[in-house]
Amino acid sequence: MRNHKRATIYFSADILTALRMKAAATHRSISEIANEAVRDALADDAVDLDTFTLLRDDGVMSFHSFVSGLRRRGKL
């Protein structure tokens, strides 16, 4: 376990039971499952941040303008 740091995480009893069951069924540790879940969540965040950066200069449309556009296009 090189380059790993120890942390304490408090799970609800039901989540911990599910993690233990999944770990046993998949022959992986709870740490491996938790690391994968956190890695996936952070990757999703990175994609969202990239998208926000791309759209940052797109201009902002007001709610009123958006709804009016829907009405003009016959969507409402």
mmJSON file of the N, C-alpha and C atoms, coordinates in Angstrom:
{"data_MODEL":{"atom_site":{
"group_PDB":["ATOM","ATOM","ATOM","ATOM","ATOM","ATOM","ATOM","ATOM","ATOM","ATOM","ATOM","ATOM","ATOM","ATOM","ATOM","ATOM","ATOM","ATOM","ATOM","ATOM","ATOM","ATOM","ATOM","ATOM","ATOM","ATOM","ATOM","ATOM","ATOM","ATOM","ATOM","ATOM","ATOM","ATOM","ATOM","ATOM","ATOM","ATOM","ATOM","ATOM","ATOM","ATOM","ATOM","ATOM","ATOM","ATOM","ATOM","ATOM","ATOM","ATOM","ATOM","ATOM","ATOM","ATOM","ATOM","ATOM","ATOM","ATOM","ATOM","ATOM","ATOM","ATOM","ATOM","ATOM","ATOM","ATOM","ATOM","ATOM","ATOM","ATOM","ATOM","ATOM","ATOM","ATOM","ATOM","ATOM","ATOM","ATOM","ATOM","ATOM","ATOM","ATOM","ATOM","ATOM","ATOM","ATOM","ATOM","ATOM","ATOM","ATOM","ATOM","ATOM","ATOM","ATOM","ATOM","ATOM","ATOM","ATOM","ATOM","ATOM","ATOM","ATOM","ATOM","ATOM","ATOM","ATOM","ATOM","ATOM","ATOM","ATOM","ATOM","ATOM","ATOM","ATOM","ATOM","ATOM","ATOM","ATOM","ATOM","ATOM","ATOM","ATOM","ATOM","ATOM","ATOM","ATOM","ATOM","ATOM","ATOM","ATOM","ATOM","ATOM","ATOM","ATOM","ATOM","ATOM","ATOM","ATOM","ATOM","ATOM","ATOM","ATOM","ATOM","ATOM","ATOM","ATOM","ATOM","ATOM","ATOM","ATOM","ATOM","ATOM","ATOM","ATOM","ATOM","ATOM","ATOM","ATOM","ATOM","ATOM","ATOM","ATOM","ATOM","ATOM","ATOM","ATOM","ATOM","ATOM","ATOM","ATOM","ATOM","ATOM","ATOM","ATOM","ATOM","ATOM","ATOM","ATOM","ATOM","ATOM","ATOM","ATOM","ATOM","ATOM","ATOM","ATOM","ATOM","ATOM","ATOM","ATOM","ATOM","ATOM","ATOM","ATOM","ATOM","ATOM","ATOM","ATOM","ATOM","ATOM","ATOM","ATOM","ATOM","ATOM","ATOM","ATOM","ATOM","ATOM","ATOM","ATOM","ATOM","ATOM","ATOM","ATOM","ATOM","ATOM","ATOM","ATOM","ATOM","ATOM","ATOM","ATOM","ATOM","ATOM","ATOM","ATOM","ATOM","ATOM"],
"id":[1,2,3,4,5,6,7,8,9,10,11,12,13,14,15,16,17,18,19,20,21,22,23,24,25,26,27,28,29,30,31,32,33,34,35,36,37,38,39,40,41,42,43,44,45,46,47,48,49,50,51,52,53,54,55,56,57,58,59,60,61,62,63,64,65,66,67,68,69,70,71,72,73,74,75,76,77,78,79,80,81,82,83,84,85,86,87,88,89,90,91,92,93,94,95,96,97,98,99,100,101,102,103,104,105,106,107,108,109,110,111,112,113,114,115,116,117,118,119,120,121,122,123,124,125,126,127,128,129,130,131,132,133,134,135,136,137,138,139,140,141,142,143,144,145,146,147,148,149,150,151,152,153,154,155,156,157,158,159,160,161,162,163,164,165,166,167,168,169,170,171,172,173,174,175,176,177,178,179,180,181,182,183,184,185,186,187,188,189,190,191,192,193,194,195,196,197,198,199,200,201,202,203,204,205,206,207,208,209,210,211,212,213,214,215,216,217,218,219,220,221,222,223,224,225,226,227,228],
"type_symbol":["N","C","C","N","C","C","N","C","C","N","C","C","N","C","C","N","C","C","N","C","C","N","C","C","N","C","C","N","C","C","N","C","C","N","C","C","N","C","C","N","C","C","N","C","C","N","C","C","N","C","C","N","C","C","N","C","C","N","C","C","N","C","C","N","C","C","N","C","C","N","C","C","N","C","C","N","C","C","N","C","C","N","C","C","N","C","C","N","C","C","N","C","C","N","C","C","N","C","C","N","C","C","N","C","C","N","C","C","N","C","C","N","C","C","N","C","C","N","C","C","N","C","C","N","C","C","N","C","C","N","C","C","N","C","C","N","C","C","N","C","C","N","C","C","N","C","C","N","C","C","N","C","C","N","C","C","N","C","C","N","C","C","N","C","C","N","C","C","N","C","C","N","C","C","N","C","C","N","C","C","N","C","C","N","C","C","N","C","C","N","C","C","N","C","C","N","C","C","N","C","C","N","C","C","N","C","C","N","C","C","N","C","C","N","C","C","N","C","C","N","C","C","N","C","C","N","C","C"],
"label_atom_id":["N","CA","C","N","CA","C","N","CA","C","N","CA","C","N","CA","C","N","CA","C","N","CA","C","N","CA","C","N","CA","C","N","CA","C","N","CA","C","N","CA","C","N","CA","C","N","CA","C","N","CA","C","N","CA","C","N","CA","C","N","CA","C","N","CA","C","N","CA","C","N","CA","C","N","CA","C","N","CA","C","N","CA","C","N","CA","C","N","CA","C","N","CA","C","N","CA","C","N","CA","C","N","CA","C","N","CA","C","N","CA","C","N","CA","C","N","CA","C","N","CA","C","N","CA","C","N","CA","C","N","CA","C","N","CA","C","N","CA","C","N","CA","C","N","CA","C","N","CA","C","N","CA","C","N","CA","C","N","CA","C","N","CA","C","N","CA","C","N","CA","C","N","CA","C","N","CA","C","N","CA","C","N","CA","C","N","CA","C","N","CA","C","N","CA","C","N","CA","C","N","CA","C","N","CA","C","N","CA","C","N","CA","C","N","CA","C","N","CA","C","N","CA","C","N","CA","C","N","CA","C","N","CA","C","N","CA","C","N","CA","C","N","CA","C","N","CA","C","N","CA","C","N","CA","C","N","CA","C","N","CA","C","N","CA","C"],
"label_alt_id":[null,null,null,null,null,null,null,null,null,null,null,null,null,null,null,null,null,null,null,null,null,null,null,null,null,null,null,null,null,null,null,null,null,null,null,null,null,null,null,null,null,null,null,null,null,null,null,null,null,null,null,null,null,null,null,null,null,null,null,null,null,null,null,null,null,null,null,null,null,null,null,null,null,null,null,null,null,null,null,null,null,null,null,null,null,null,null,null,null,null,null,null,null,null,null,null,null,null,null,null,null,null,null,null,null,null,null,null,null,null,null,null,null,null,null,null,null,null,null,null,null,null,null,null,null,null,null,null,null,null,null,null,null,null,null,null,null,null,null,null,null,null,null,null,null,null,null,null,null,null,null,null,null,null,null,null,null,null,null,null,null,null,null,null,null,null,null,null,null,null,null,null,null,null,null,null,null,null,null,null,null,null,null,null,null,null,null,null,null,null,null,null,null,null,null,null,null,null,null,null,null,null,null,null,null,null,null,null,null,null,null,null,null,null,null,null,null,null,null,null,null,null,null,null,null,null,null,null],
"label_comp_id":["MET","MET","MET","ARG","ARG","ARG","ASN","ASN","ASN","HIS","HIS","HIS","LYS","LYS","LYS","ARG","ARG","ARG","ALA","ALA","ALA","THR","THR","THR","ILE","ILE","ILE","TYR","TYR","TYR","PHE","PHE","PHE","SER","SER","SER","ALA","ALA","ALA","ASP","ASP","ASP","ILE","ILE","ILE","LEU","LEU","LEU","THR","THR","THR","ALA","ALA","ALA","LEU","LEU","LEU","ARG","ARG","ARG","MET","MET","MET","LYS","LYS","LYS","ALA","ALA","ALA","ALA","ALA","ALA","ALA","ALA","ALA","THR","THR","THR","HIS","HIS","HIS","ARG","ARG","ARG","SER","SER","SER","ILE","ILE","ILE","SER","SER","SER","GLU","GLU","GLU","ILE","ILE","ILE","ALA","ALA","ALA","ASN","ASN","ASN","GLU","GLU","GLU","ALA","ALA","ALA","VAL","VAL","VAL","ARG","ARG","ARG","ASP","ASP","ASP","ALA","ALA","ALA","LEU","LEU","LEU","ALA","ALA","ALA","ASP","ASP","ASP","ASP","ASP","ASP","ALA","ALA","ALA","VAL","VAL","VAL","ASP","ASP","ASP","LEU","LEU","LEU","ASP","ASP","ASP","THR","THR","THR","PHE","PHE","PHE","THR","THR","THR","LEU","LEU","LEU","LEU","LEU","LEU","ARG","ARG","ARG","ASP","ASP","ASP","ASP","ASP","ASP","GLY","GLY","GLY","VAL","VAL","VAL","MET","MET","MET","SER","SER","SER","PHE","PHE","PHE","HIS","HIS","HIS","SER","SER","SER","PHE","PHE","PHE","VAL","VAL","VAL","SER","SER","SER","GLY","GLY","GLY","LEU","LEU","LEU","ARG","ARG","ARG","ARG","ARG","ARG","ARG","ARG","ARG","GLY","GLY","GLY","LYS","LYS","LYS","LEU","LEU","LEU"],
"label_asym_id":["A","A","A","A","A","A","A","A","A","A","A","A","A","A","A","A","A","A","A","A","A","A","A","A","A","A","A","A","A","A","A","A","A","A","A","A","A","A","A","A","A","A","A","A","A","A","A","A","A","A","A","A","A","A","A","A","A","A","A","A","A","A","A","A","A","A","A","A","A","A","A","A","A","A","A","A","A","A","A","A","A","A","A","A","A","A","A","A","A","A","A","A","A","A","A","A","A","A","A","A","A","A","A","A","A","A","A","A","A","A","A","A","A","A","A","A","A","A","A","A","A","A","A","A","A","A","A","A","A","A","A","A","A","A","A","A","A","A","A","A","A","A","A","A","A","A","A","A","A","A","A","A","A","A","A","A","A","A","A","A","A","A","A","A","A","A","A","A","A","A","A","A","A","A","A","A","A","A","A","A","A","A","A","A","A","A","A","A","A","A","A","A","A","A","A","A","A","A","A","A","A","A","A","A","A","A","A","A","A","A","A","A","A","A","A","A","A","A","A","A","A","A","A","A","A","A","A","A"],
"label_entity_id":["1","1","1","1","1","1","1","1","1","1","1","1","1","1","1","1","1","1","1","1","1","1","1","1","1","1","1","1","1","1","1","1","1","1","1","1","1","1","1","1","1","1","1","1","1","1","1","1","1","1","1","1","1","1","1","1","1","1","1","1","1","1","1","1","1","1","1","1","1","1","1","1","1","1","1","1","1","1","1","1","1","1","1","1","1","1","1","1","1","1","1","1","1","1","1","1","1","1","1","1","1","1","1","1","1","1","1","1","1","1","1","1","1","1","1","1","1","1","1","1","1","1","1","1","1","1","1","1","1","1","1","1","1","1","1","1","1","1","1","1","1","1","1","1","1","1","1","1","1","1","1","1","1","1","1","1","1","1","1","1","1","1","1","1","1","1","1","1","1","1","1","1","1","1","1","1","1","1","1","1","1","1","1","1","1","1","1","1","1","1","1","1","1","1","1","1","1","1","1","1","1","1","1","1","1","1","1","1","1","1","1","1","1","1","1","1","1","1","1","1","1","1","1","1","1","1","1","1"],
"label_seq_id":[1,1,1,2,2,2,3,3,3,4,4,4,5,5,5,6,6,6,7,7,7,8,8,8,9,9,9,10,10,10,11,11,11,12,12,12,13,13,13,14,14,14,15,15,15,16,16,16,17,17,17,18,18,18,19,19,19,20,20,20,21,21,21,22,22,22,23,23,23,24,24,24,25,25,25,26,26,26,27,27,27,28,28,28,29,29,29,30,30,30,31,31,31,32,32,32,33,33,33,34,34,34,35,35,35,36,36,36,37,37,37,38,38,38,39,39,39,40,40,40,41,41,41,42,42,42,43,43,43,44,44,44,45,45,45,46,46,46,47,47,47,48,48,48,49,49,49,50,50,50,51,51,51,52,52,52,53,53,53,54,54,54,55,55,55,56,56,56,57,57,57,58,58,58,59,59,59,60,60,60,61,61,61,62,62,62,63,63,63,64,64,64,65,65,65,66,66,66,67,67,67,68,68,68,69,69,69,70,70,70,71,71,71,72,72,72,73,73,73,74,74,74,75,75,75,76,76,76],
"pdbx_PDB_ins_code":[null,null,null,null,null,null,null,null,null,null,null,null,null,null,null,null,null,null,null,null,null,null,null,null,null,null,null,null,null,null,null,null,null,null,null,null,null,null,null,null,null,null,null,null,null,null,null,null,null,null,null,null,null,null,null,null,null,null,null,null,null,null,null,null,null,null,null,null,null,null,null,null,null,null,null,null,null,null,null,null,null,null,null,null,null,null,null,null,null,null,null,null,null,null,null,null,null,null,null,null,null,null,null,null,null,null,null,null,null,null,null,null,null,null,null,null,null,null,null,null,null,null,null,null,null,null,null,null,null,null,null,null,null,null,null,null,null,null,null,null,null,null,null,null,null,null,null,null,null,null,null,null,null,null,null,null,null,null,null,null,null,null,null,null,null,null,null,null,null,null,null,null,null,null,null,null,null,null,null,null,null,null,null,null,null,null,null,null,null,null,null,null,null,null,null,null,null,null,null,null,null,null,null,null,null,null,null,null,null,null,null,null,null,null,null,null,null,null,null,null,null,null,null,null,null,null,null,null],
"Cartn_x":[0.828,0.0,0.872,1.661,2.505,1.647,2.092,1.429,-0.018,-0.343,-1.679,-1.607,-2.628,-2.736,-3.969,-3.894,-4.995,-5.973,-7.267,-8.312,-9.431,-10.147,-11.294,-12.553,-13.409,-14.682,-15.792,-16.812,-17.946,-19.091,-19.467,-20.583,-21.796,-22.978,-24.17,-24.11,-24.798,-24.745,-25.166,-26.216,-26.693,-25.67,-25.038,-24.03,-22.837,-22.408,-21.275,-21.598,-22.798,-23.202,-23.167,-23.683,-23.671,-22.241,-21.383,-19.975,-19.298,-19.536,-18.949,-19.419,-20.709,-21.265,-20.672,-20.561,-19.987,-18.517,-17.797,-16.382,-16.221,-17.041,-16.955,-17.335,-18.376,-18.848,-17.876,-17.137,-16.234,-14.768,-14.525,-13.156,-12.248,-12.809,-12.045,-12.211,-11.351,-11.467,-12.438,-12.927,-13.773,-12.985,-11.692,-10.855,-10.807,-10.677,-10.643,-11.957,-13.06,-14.377,-14.571,-14.199,-14.345,-13.45,-12.198,-11.295,-11.853,-12.389,-12.966,-14.147,-15.011,-16.189,-15.775,-14.799,-14.337,-13.64,-12.834,-12.142,-13.164,-14.219,-15.27,-15.988,-16.285,-16.966,-16.088,-14.791,-13.879,-13.724,-13.734,-13.652,-14.894,-16.067,-17.3,-17.206,-16.669,-16.492,-15.559,-14.488,-13.528,-14.202,-15.05,-15.776,-16.7,-17.418,-18.319,-17.547,-16.412,-15.62,-15.096,-14.69,-14.259,-15.4,-16.599,-17.768,-18.079,-18.043,-18.302,-17.282,-16.043,-15.001,-15.289,-15.698,-16.011,-17.206,-18.191,-19.43,-19.391,-18.326,-18.234,-18.484,-17.974,-18.084,-19.223,-20.122,-21.229,-22.31,-22.275,-23.338,-24.422,-25.14,-26.158,-27.523,-28.425,-29.79,-30.682,-31.537,-32.437,-33.519,-34.109,-35.21,-36.345,-36.649,-37.723,-37.444,-36.229,-35.869,-35.96,-35.533,-35.564,-37.001,-37.872,-39.267,-39.961,-39.663,-40.239,-39.821,-38.562,-38.084,-38.811,-39.075,-39.845,-41.242,-41.862,-43.203,-43.155,-42.161,-42.037,-41.858,-41.14,-40.878,-41.994,-43.071,-44.216,-43.999,-43.026,-42.741,-43.627,-44.233,-45.152,-46.524],
"Cartn_y":[-1.187,0.0,1.249,1.366,2.552,3.754,4.9,6.175,6.226,5.455,5.503,6.17,6.92,7.577,7.045,7.001,6.5,7.639,7.334,8.297,7.555,8.256,7.673,8.226,7.309,7.694,7.021,7.775,7.224,6.997,5.727,5.357,5.039,5.242,4.773,3.242,2.651,1.2,0.46,0.939,0.279,0.357,1.51,1.673,0.771,0.72,-0.13,-1.603,-2.029,-3.414,-3.695,-2.759,-2.942,-2.98,-2.127,-2.127,-3.449,-3.95,-5.233,-6.362,-6.352,-7.387,-7.28,-6.056,-5.865,-6.261,-5.912,-6.272,-7.791,-8.485,-9.946,-10.549,-10.0,-10.544,-10.291,-9.184,-8.815,-9.111,-9.663,-9.998,-8.771,-7.641,-6.398,-5.867,-4.953,-4.348,-3.164,-2.804,-1.613,-0.39,-0.351,0.773,0.867,-0.262,-0.24,0.279,-0.176,0.26,1.755,2.207,3.626,4.498,4.059,4.828,4.951,3.865,3.905,4.869,4.824,5.703,7.177,7.478,8.86,9.306,8.427,8.752,9.062,8.248,8.475,9.805,10.095,11.358,12.554,12.457,13.56,13.711,12.6,12.668,13.363,13.056,13.742,15.233,15.587,17.002,17.682,16.992,17.574,17.842,16.925,17.118,18.322,18.414,19.554,20.865,20.89,22.117,22.502,21.5,21.784,22.387,21.843,22.354,23.782,24.041,25.396,26.375,25.955,26.82,27.136,26.12,26.339,27.26,27.135,27.906,29.257,29.512,30.72,31.985,32.038,33.249,33.184,32.234,32.075,33.143,33.871,34.839,34.185,34.991,34.487,34.877,33.908,34.165,34.183,35.153,35.231,34.165,33.835,32.873,33.363,34.643,35.232,35.046,35.342,35.191,33.735,32.836,31.422,30.933,31.272,30.847,31.502,32.778,33.458,32.754,32.326,31.586,30.259,29.579,28.333,28.593,29.675,30.015,30.349,31.136,31.513,30.282,29.288,28.079,27.046,27.415,26.515,25.368,25.476,24.418,24.524,25.695,25.91,26.274],
"Cartn_z":[0.0,0.0,0.0,-1.02,-1.165,-1.508,-1.047,-1.337,-0.852,0.15,0.719,2.077,2.405,3.707,4.408,5.693,6.498,6.786,6.739,7.08,7.796,8.611,9.297,8.653,8.226,7.617,8.404,8.751,9.472,8.488,8.314,7.449,8.318,7.76,8.46,8.495,9.442,9.62,8.342,7.686,6.466,5.339,5.182,4.13,4.409,5.656,6.0,5.758,6.085,5.819,4.325,3.532,2.077,1.551,2.072,1.641,1.982,3.185,3.575,2.666,2.346,1.466,0.062,-0.45,-1.781,-1.796,-0.757,-0.67,-0.691,0.07,0.098,-1.258,-1.879,-3.155,-4.3,-4.229,-5.328,-5.023,-3.829,-3.411,-3.431,-2.986,-2.874,-1.463,-1.084,0.245,0.204,1.377,1.483,1.017,1.333,0.892,-0.624,-1.297,-2.768,-3.331,-2.759,-3.23,-2.962,-1.772,-1.42,-2.295,-2.517,-3.38,-4.794,-5.318,-6.668,-6.727,-5.712,-5.69,-5.606,-4.764,-4.633,-5.917,-6.499,-7.754,-8.848,-8.944,-9.946,-9.707,-8.438,-8.111,-8.468,-8.171,-8.503,-10.017,-10.747,-12.213,-12.771,-12.213,-12.634,-12.357,-11.188,-10.853,-11.847,-12.236,-13.185,-14.53,-14.984,-16.242,-16.113,-14.99,-14.776,-14.775,-14.093,-14.046,-15.424,-16.221,-17.592,-18.403,-18.23,-18.951,-18.523,-17.223,-16.738,-17.306,-17.39,-17.94,-19.403,-20.166,-21.58,-21.765,-20.878,-21.026,-20.312,-19.579,-18.759,-19.575,-20.78,-21.597,-22.611,-22.458,-23.388,-23.234,-22.173,-21.922,-21.089,-20.383,-19.479,-20.014,-20.04,-20.479,-19.249,-19.161,-18.012,-18.139,-17.031,-17.014,-17.908,-17.793,-18.594,-20.098,-20.527,-21.939,-22.379,-21.523,-21.863,-22.044,-21.093,-21.17,-22.361,-22.627,-23.794,-25.081,-25.149,-26.317,-26.487,-25.392,-25.467,-26.032,-25.572,-26.059,-27.556,-27.985,-29.408,-30.291,-29.788,-30.586,-30.449,-29.745,-29.63,-28.654,-27.771,-26.798,-25.574,-25.377,-24.233,-24.713],
"occupancy":[1.0,1.0,1.0,1.0,1.0,1.0,1.0,1.0,1.0,1.0,1.0,1.0,1.0,1.0,1.0,1.0,1.0,1.0,1.0,1.0,1.0,1.0,1.0,1.0,1.0,1.0,1.0,1.0,1.0,1.0,1.0,1.0,1.0,1.0,1.0,1.0,1.0,1.0,1.0,1.0,1.0,1.0,1.0,1.0,1.0,1.0,1.0,1.0,1.0,1.0,1.0,1.0,1.0,1.0,1.0,1.0,1.0,1.0,1.0,1.0,1.0,1.0,1.0,1.0,1.0,1.0,1.0,1.0,1.0,1.0,1.0,1.0,1.0,1.0,1.0,1.0,1.0,1.0,1.0,1.0,1.0,1.0,1.0,1.0,1.0,1.0,1.0,1.0,1.0,1.0,1.0,1.0,1.0,1.0,1.0,1.0,1.0,1.0,1.0,1.0,1.0,1.0,1.0,1.0,1.0,1.0,1.0,1.0,1.0,1.0,1.0,1.0,1.0,1.0,1.0,1.0,1.0,1.0,1.0,1.0,1.0,1.0,1.0,1.0,1.0,1.0,1.0,1.0,1.0,1.0,1.0,1.0,1.0,1.0,1.0,1.0,1.0,1.0,1.0,1.0,1.0,1.0,1.0,1.0,1.0,1.0,1.0,1.0,1.0,1.0,1.0,1.0,1.0,1.0,1.0,1.0,1.0,1.0,1.0,1.0,1.0,1.0,1.0,1.0,1.0,1.0,1.0,1.0,1.0,1.0,1.0,1.0,1.0,1.0,1.0,1.0,1.0,1.0,1.0,1.0,1.0,1.0,1.0,1.0,1.0,1.0,1.0,1.0,1.0,1.0,1.0,1.0,1.0,1.0,1.0,1.0,1.0,1.0,1.0,1.0,1.0,1.0,1.0,1.0,1.0,1.0,1.0,1.0,1.0,1.0,1.0,1.0,1.0,1.0,1.0,1.0,1.0,1.0,1.0,1.0,1.0,1.0,1.0,1.0,1.0,1.0,1.0,1.0],
"B_iso_or_equiv":[0.0,0.0,0.0,0.0,0.0,0.0,0.0,0.0,0.0,0.0,0.0,0.0,0.0,0.0,0.0,0.0,0.0,0.0,0.0,0.0,0.0,0.0,0.0,0.0,0.0,0.0,0.0,0.0,0.0,0.0,0.0,0.0,0.0,0.0,0.0,0.0,0.0,0.0,0.0,0.0,0.0,0.0,0.0,0.0,0.0,0.0,0.0,0.0,0.0,0.0,0.0,0.0,0.0,0.0,0.0,0.0,0.0,0.0,0.0,0.0,0.0,0.0,0.0,0.0,0.0,0.0,0.0,0.0,0.0,0.0,0.0,0.0,0.0,0.0,0.0,0.0,0.0,0.0,0.0,0.0,0.0,0.0,0.0,0.0,0.0,0.0,0.0,0.0,0.0,0.0,0.0,0.0,0.0,0.0,0.0,0.0,0.0,0.0,0.0,0.0,0.0,0.0,0.0,0.0,0.0,0.0,0.0,0.0,0.0,0.0,0.0,0.0,0.0,0.0,0.0,0.0,0.0,0.0,0.0,0.0,0.0,0.0,0.0,0.0,0.0,0.0,0.0,0.0,0.0,0.0,0.0,0.0,0.0,0.0,0.0,0.0,0.0,0.0,0.0,0.0,0.0,0.0,0.0,0.0,0.0,0.0,0.0,0.0,0.0,0.0,0.0,0.0,0.0,0.0,0.0,0.0,0.0,0.0,0.0,0.0,0.0,0.0,0.0,0.0,0.0,0.0,0.0,0.0,0.0,0.0,0.0,0.0,0.0,0.0,0.0,0.0,0.0,0.0,0.0,0.0,0.0,0.0,0.0,0.0,0.0,0.0,0.0,0.0,0.0,0.0,0.0,0.0,0.0,0.0,0.0,0.0,0.0,0.0,0.0,0.0,0.0,0.0,0.0,0.0,0.0,0.0,0.0,0.0,0.0,0.0,0.0,0.0,0.0,0.0,0.0,0.0,0.0,0.0,0.0,0.0,0.0,0.0,0.0,0.0,0.0,0.0,0.0,0.0],
"pdbx_formal_charge":[null,null,null,null,null,null,null,null,null,null,null,null,null,null,null,null,null,null,null,null,null,null,null,null,null,null,null,null,null,null,null,null,null,null,null,null,null,null,null,null,null,null,null,null,null,null,null,null,null,null,null,null,null,null,null,null,null,null,null,null,null,null,null,null,null,null,null,null,null,null,null,null,null,null,null,null,null,null,null,null,null,null,null,null,null,null,null,null,null,null,null,null,null,null,null,null,null,null,null,null,null,null,null,null,null,null,null,null,null,null,null,null,null,null,null,null,null,null,null,null,null,null,null,null,null,null,null,null,null,null,null,null,null,null,null,null,null,null,null,null,null,null,null,null,null,null,null,null,null,null,null,null,null,null,null,null,null,null,null,null,null,null,null,null,null,null,null,null,null,null,null,null,null,null,null,null,null,null,null,null,null,null,null,null,null,null,null,null,null,null,null,null,null,null,null,null,null,null,null,null,null,null,null,null,null,null,null,null,null,null,null,null,null,null,null,null,null,null,null,null,null,null,null,null,null,null,null,null],
"auth_seq_id":[1,1,1,2,2,2,3,3,3,4,4,4,5,5,5,6,6,6,7,7,7,8,8,8,9,9,9,10,10,10,11,11,11,12,12,12,13,13,13,14,14,14,15,15,15,16,16,16,17,17,17,18,18,18,19,19,19,20,20,20,21,21,21,22,22,22,23,23,23,24,24,24,25,25,25,26,26,26,27,27,27,28,28,28,29,29,29,30,30,30,31,31,31,32,32,32,33,33,33,34,34,34,35,35,35,36,36,36,37,37,37,38,38,38,39,39,39,40,40,40,41,41,41,42,42,42,43,43,43,44,44,44,45,45,45,46,46,46,47,47,47,48,48,48,49,49,49,50,50,50,51,51,51,52,52,52,53,53,53,54,54,54,55,55,55,56,56,56,57,57,57,58,58,58,59,59,59,60,60,60,61,61,61,62,62,62,63,63,63,64,64,64,65,65,65,66,66,66,67,67,67,68,68,68,69,69,69,70,70,70,71,71,71,72,72,72,73,73,73,74,74,74,75,75,75,76,76,76],
"auth_comp_id":["MET","MET","MET","ARG","ARG","ARG","ASN","ASN","ASN","HIS","HIS","HIS","LYS","LYS","LYS","ARG","ARG","ARG","ALA","ALA","ALA","THR","THR","THR","ILE","ILE","ILE","TYR","TYR","TYR","PHE","PHE","PHE","SER","SER","SER","ALA","ALA","ALA","ASP","ASP","ASP","ILE","ILE","ILE","LEU","LEU","LEU","THR","THR","THR","ALA","ALA","ALA","LEU","LEU","LEU","ARG","ARG","ARG","MET","MET","MET","LYS","LYS","LYS","ALA","ALA","ALA","ALA","ALA","ALA","ALA","ALA","ALA","THR","THR","THR","HIS","HIS","HIS","ARG","ARG","ARG","SER","SER","SER","ILE","ILE","ILE","SER","SER","SER","GLU","GLU","GLU","ILE","ILE","ILE","ALA","ALA","ALA","ASN","ASN","ASN","GLU","GLU","GLU","ALA","ALA","ALA","VAL","VAL","VAL","ARG","ARG","ARG","ASP","ASP","ASP","ALA","ALA","ALA","LEU","LEU","LEU","ALA","ALA","ALA","ASP","ASP","ASP","ASP","ASP","ASP","ALA","ALA","ALA","VAL","VAL","VAL","ASP","ASP","ASP","LEU","LEU","LEU","ASP","ASP","ASP","THR","THR","THR","PHE","PHE","PHE","THR","THR","THR","LEU","LEU","LEU","LEU","LEU","LEU","ARG","ARG","ARG","ASP","ASP","ASP","ASP","ASP","ASP","GLY","GLY","GLY","VAL","VAL","VAL","MET","MET","MET","SER","SER","SER","PHE","PHE","PHE","HIS","HIS","HIS","SER","SER","SER","PHE","PHE","PHE","VAL","VAL","VAL","SER","SER","SER","GLY","GLY","GLY","LEU","LEU","LEU","ARG","ARG","ARG","ARG","ARG","ARG","ARG","ARG","ARG","GLY","GLY","GLY","LYS","LYS","LYS","LEU","LEU","LEU"],
"auth_asym_id":["A","A","A","A","A","A","A","A","A","A","A","A","A","A","A","A","A","A","A","A","A","A","A","A","A","A","A","A","A","A","A","A","A","A","A","A","A","A","A","A","A","A","A","A","A","A","A","A","A","A","A","A","A","A","A","A","A","A","A","A","A","A","A","A","A","A","A","A","A","A","A","A","A","A","A","A","A","A","A","A","A","A","A","A","A","A","A","A","A","A","A","A","A","A","A","A","A","A","A","A","A","A","A","A","A","A","A","A","A","A","A","A","A","A","A","A","A","A","A","A","A","A","A","A","A","A","A","A","A","A","A","A","A","A","A","A","A","A","A","A","A","A","A","A","A","A","A","A","A","A","A","A","A","A","A","A","A","A","A","A","A","A","A","A","A","A","A","A","A","A","A","A","A","A","A","A","A","A","A","A","A","A","A","A","A","A","A","A","A","A","A","A","A","A","A","A","A","A","A","A","A","A","A","A","A","A","A","A","A","A","A","A","A","A","A","A","A","A","A","A","A","A","A","A","A","A","A","A"],
"auth_atom_id":["N","CA","C","N","CA","C","N","CA","C","N","CA","C","N","CA","C","N","CA","C","N","CA","C","N","CA","C","N","CA","C","N","CA","C","N","CA","C","N","CA","C","N","CA","C","N","CA","C","N","CA","C","N","CA","C","N","CA","C","N","CA","C","N","CA","C","N","CA","C","N","CA","C","N","CA","C","N","CA","C","N","CA","C","N","CA","C","N","CA","C","N","CA","C","N","CA","C","N","CA","C","N","CA","C","N","CA","C","N","CA","C","N","CA","C","N","CA","C","N","CA","C","N","CA","C","N","CA","C","N","CA","C","N","CA","C","N","CA","C","N","CA","C","N","CA","C","N","CA","C","N","CA","C","N","CA","C","N","CA","C","N","CA","C","N","CA","C","N","CA","C","N","CA","C","N","CA","C","N","CA","C","N","CA","C","N","CA","C","N","CA","C","N","CA","C","N","CA","C","N","CA","C","N","CA","C","N","CA","C","N","CA","C","N","CA","C","N","CA","C","N","CA","C","N","CA","C","N","CA","C","N","CA","C","N","CA","C","N","CA","C","N","CA","C","N","CA","C","N","CA","C","N","CA","C","N","CA","C","N","CA","C","N","CA","C"],
"pdbx_PDB_model_num":[1,1,1,1,1,1,1,1,1,1,1,1,1,1,1,1,1,1,1,1,1,1,1,1,1,1,1,1,1,1,1,1,1,1,1,1,1,1,1,1,1,1,1,1,1,1,1,1,1,1,1,1,1,1,1,1,1,1,1,1,1,1,1,1,1,1,1,1,1,1,1,1,1,1,1,1,1,1,1,1,1,1,1,1,1,1,1,1,1,1,1,1,1,1,1,1,1,1,1,1,1,1,1,1,1,1,1,1,1,1,1,1,1,1,1,1,1,1,1,1,1,1,1,1,1,1,1,1,1,1,1,1,1,1,1,1,1,1,1,1,1,1,1,1,1,1,1,1,1,1,1,1,1,1,1,1,1,1,1,1,1,1,1,1,1,1,1,1,1,1,1,1,1,1,1,1,1,1,1,1,1,1,1,1,1,1,1,1,1,1,1,1,1,1,1,1,1,1,1,1,1,1,1,1,1,1,1,1,1,1,1,1,1,1,1,1,1,1,1,1,1,1,1,1,1,1,1,1]
}}}
